[in-house]
Amino acid sequence: MDISQTIHILGDLLGQVIAELESPAIFEMEERIRTDAKARRNGDPAAAQRLTADVAALNPLEARAVASAFATYFDLVNLAEENFRVAVLRRQEAESHPAPIRESIGDAIAALKKRDVTAYQMESLLDSLSIELVLTAHPTESRRRTILSKIQRVATLLGRLNQSLPMPREL
């Protein structure tokens, strides 16, 4: 399954959830806003006017629901992109096995070996590395634990869809 198919499936499922848990009217409004936002990006001035009018007409509860729908959609798109990237890396690994994936750590080590870098030089290089954990957060990025748990469940299911066969190293 390619990335656009995955995004389409996730978007359709999200639409069903929005219609069930919020209302069909909220789903229709979200879809209208999404469609007009795309059209505005493509230079349609009438879409820009409709978009402005639709957003201005939202009451606070509707605005929360629509904003939440968009935030969830973007979370799902990010999951689809991550899943796609993992699938690409798995395919590259399967195609190049037993050689390392191009531009991977294994590939870098193989390149250093070809340049006759000794084990002592490699150890010295690794000893001089400084790896630091950096944590960042922004107030708008906070999520309820239940939302994070559901997003993780979706990510796990997406992973299962695209990773049915074990890689040679996993065997």
C-alpha positions in Angstrom: 0.0 0.0 0.0 1.5 3.4 -0.9 1.4 6.5 1.2 -1.5 8.2 -0.6 -3.7 5.1 -0.2 -2.8 4.9 3.5 -3.6 8.6 4.0 -6.9 8.1 2.1 -7.9 5.2 4.3 -7.0 7.0 7.5 -8.8 10.1 6.4 -12.0 8.1 5.5 -11.9 6.4 8.9 -11.4 9.7 10.7 -14.4 11.1 8.7 -16.5 8.3 9.9 -15.4 8.8 13.5 -16.1 12.6 13.3 -19.5 12.0 11.9 -20.3 9.5 14.7 -18.8 11.2 17.7 -19.4 14.8 16.8 -22.0 15.0 14.1 -22.4 14.7 10.3 -22.7 18.5 10.2 -19.3 19.0 11.9 -17.8 16.5 9.4 -19.3 18.3 6.5 -18.0 21.7 7.8 -14.5 20.2 8.3 -14.6 18.8 4.8 -15.8 22.1 3.3 -13.0 24.0 5.2 -10.4 21.4 4.0 -11.6 21.6 0.4 -11.6 25.4 0.4 -8.2 25.6 2.0 -6.8 23.4 -0.8 -8.5 25.5 -3.4 -7.2 28.7 -1.8 -3.6 27.4 -1.9 -4.2 26.7 -5.6 -5.1 30.4 -6.1 -8.9 30.3 -6.0 -10.0 33.7 -4.6 -13.6 32.5 -4.2 -12.4 29.6 -2.0 -10.5 32.1 0.2 -13.7 34.1 0.8 -15.7 30.9 1.5 -13.0 29.7 3.9 -13.0 33.0 5.8 -16.8 33.1 6.1 -17.0 29.4 7.2 -14.3 29.8 9.9 -15.8 33.1 11.1 -19.3 31.4 11.4 -18.1 28.6 13.7 -19.2 28.8 17.3 -16.7 27.9 20.0 -17.8 24.3 20.2 -17.7 23.8 16.5 -14.3 25.5 16.3 -13.0 23.1 18.9 -14.3 20.1 17.1 -13.0 21.3 13.7 -9.6 22.2 15.1 -9.4 18.8 16.8 -10.4 17.0 13.6 -7.6 18.8 11.7 -5.0 18.1 14.5 -6.0 14.4 14.5 -5.8 14.3 10.7 -2.3 15.7 10.7 -1.3 13.2 13.4 -2.5 10.4 11.2 -0.7 11.9 8.1 2.5 11.9 10.2 2.0 8.3 11.1 1.4 7.4 7.5 4.6 9.2 6.5 6.6 7.5 9.3 5.1 4.1 8.3 6.0 4.7 4.6 9.6 5.7 5.5 9.9 2.5 7.6 8.6 0.4 4.7 11.0 2.1 2.3 13.9 1.4 4.7 12.8 -2.3 5.0 12.6 -2.6 1.2 16.1 -1.1 0.8 17.4 -3.5 3.5 15.9 -6.5 1.8 17.2 -5.5 -1.6 20.7 -4.8 -0.3 21.1 -7.6 2.1 23.7 -8.6 3.3 25.3 -5.2 2.4 24.2 -2.3 4.6 21.6 0.2 3.5 23.1 3.2 1.7 23.8 6.1 4.0 23.2 4.0 7.2 25.5 3.6 10.2 26.5 0.2 8.8 27.3 1.8 5.4 29.4 4.5 7.2 31.4 1.8 9.1 31.9 -0.2 5.9 33.2 3.0 4.2 35.6 3.6 7.0 36.8 0.0 6.8 37.5 0.5 3.1 39.6 3.5 4.0 41.6 1.2 6.3 40.5 3.0 9.5 41.9 0.8 12.3 39.9 -0.5 15.2 41.9 1.8 17.4 41.0 4.8 15.3 37.4 3.8 15.3 37.4 3.4 19.0 39.0 6.8 19.4 36.4 8.4 17.1 33.6 6.8 19.0 35.1 7.8 22.4 35.1 11.4 21.2 31.5 11.5 20.1 29.1 13.5 22.2 25.5 12.3 22.1 23.0 14.4 24.0 19.3 13.9 24.5 17.3 17.0 23.6 13.7 17.2 24.7 11.5 19.9 23.4 7.9 20.7 23.9 5.5 23.4 23.0 2.2 24.0 24.8 0.3 23.4 21.7 1.9 20.0 21.3 0.6 18.5 24.5 -1.9 15.7 24.1 -4.1 13.8 26.5 -2.7 10.3 27.3 -5.8 8.6 25.8 -5.1 10.4 22.4 -1.5 9.4 22.5 -2.4 5.8 23.3 -4.9 5.7 20.4 -2.4 7.2 18.0 0.1 4.6 19.1 -2.4 1.8 18.4 -3.0 3.2 14.9 0.8 3.3 14.3 1.1 -0.3 15.4 -1.7 -1.4 13.0 -0.1 0.6 10.1 3.1 -1.1 10.9 1.5 -4.5 10.7 0.0 -3.7 7.3 3.3 -3.0 5.7 5.6 -5.3 7.6 4.2 -8.7 7.1 7.5 -10.4 6.0 10.5 -10.5 8.4 13.8 -9.0 7.2 16.8 -11.3 6.8 18.4 -9.9 9.9 15.2 -10.5 11.8 15.2 -14.2 10.8 
